[in-house]
Amino acid sequence: MDTETADVIGHDVTTITCVCGNTVGKDGLIQANSEGVPVHNGDPTQVPAGLASWPADEDLYTLCPSCGRVYRDSVIEETGTAPVAFRVDVAAGPIAEAIRVHWSLSS
């Protein structure tokens, strides 16, 4: 099976163009943990319900909220490539709720 790979400029995670066509400037991409759950980058004692804490080891991923593809930031930063690490269901369950919470805090 071939690995899907997003377009990325240089080694910059903010320049990802997801396989589905989503970008930071289009429908947004979200920093997530190793399970694909959007993370909270504020006060670690006040993580909003539904979001994950910022990983202590800084092992971050980038989630496409449009299609559920998740990219590992360290791979992008090291290699300049953006293979899909895994996929999550963005339409239902805890990931969908976390995306809603993330966007409500961002607006």
C-alpha positions in Angstrom: 0.0 0.0 0.0 1.3 3.4 -0.9 1.6 6.0 1.8 -0.4 9.2 1.1 1.8 12.3 1.3 0.7 15.9 1.6 2.6 18.8 -0.1 4.8 20.8 2.2 7.2 23.6 1.6 10.6 23.1 3.1 10.3 21.7 6.6 7.5 24.0 7.8 4.4 22.3 9.2 2.4 25.5 8.6 2.7 25.1 4.8 1.0 21.7 4.6 -1.5 21.2 1.8 -3.4 18.1 2.9 -4.1 15.3 0.5 -7.7 16.6 0.5 -6.6 20.1 -0.5 -7.1 21.7 2.9 -4.5 24.2 4.2 -3.9 26.4 7.2 -5.4 29.3 5.3 -8.4 27.4 3.9 -10.4 25.4 6.5 -7.5 25.3 8.9 -5.2 22.6 10.3 -5.1 21.8 14.0 -2.2 20.8 16.2 -3.0 17.5 17.9 -1.6 14.7 20.0 -0.5 11.2 19.0 -4.1 10.1 19.1 -5.3 12.9 16.8 -7.0 14.8 19.5 -6.6 18.6 19.2 -4.4 20.0 21.9 -4.7 23.1 24.1 -1.6 25.3 24.1 -2.6 27.5 27.0 -2.4 27.1 30.8 -2.0 23.3 31.4 -4.1 23.5 34.5 -7.1 24.9 32.5 -7.5 22.5 29.6 -11.0 22.9 28.2 -13.2 19.8 28.3 -12.7 17.8 25.1 -9.2 19.0 24.3 -6.0 17.2 25.2 -3.1 18.8 27.1 -0.1 20.0 25.2 2.2 17.0 25.1 5.0 17.3 27.6 7.4 15.7 25.1 6.3 18.2 22.4 5.4 15.2 20.2 2.9 17.1 18.0 0.8 16.1 15.0 -1.2 18.2 12.6 -4.8 17.2 12.1 -6.8 18.0 9.0 -10.3 18.7 10.4 -11.8 18.3 6.9 -10.8 14.7 6.2 -9.2 13.3 9.4 -5.7 12.8 8.0 -3.0 13.3 10.7 0.6 14.2 10.0 3.5 13.9 12.4 5.2 17.2 12.8 8.6 15.8 13.7 8.8 13.9 10.4 7.9 17.0 8.5 10.5 19.1 10.3 13.2 16.4 9.9 12.6 15.2 6.3 10.6 18.0 4.6 8.0 15.4 3.7 4.5 15.0 5.1 3.3 11.3 5.0 -0.1 10.6 6.5 0.6 9.0 9.9 -3.0 7.8 10.5 -6.6 8.9 10.1 -9.3 9.7 12.6 -13.1 10.2 12.3 -13.8 13.9 12.3 -17.5 13.5 11.8 -18.4 12.0 15.2 -17.3 11.1 18.7 -14.6 12.8 20.8 -12.5 14.0 17.8 -15.5 15.9 16.3 -16.3 17.4 19.7 -12.6 18.4 20.3 -12.6 20.1 16.8 -15.7 22.0 17.7 -14.2 23.1 21.1 -11.0 24.1 19.3 -12.7 26.3 16.8 -15.0 27.9 19.4 -11.9 29.0 21.4 -10.2 30.2 18.3 -13.0 32.5 17.2 
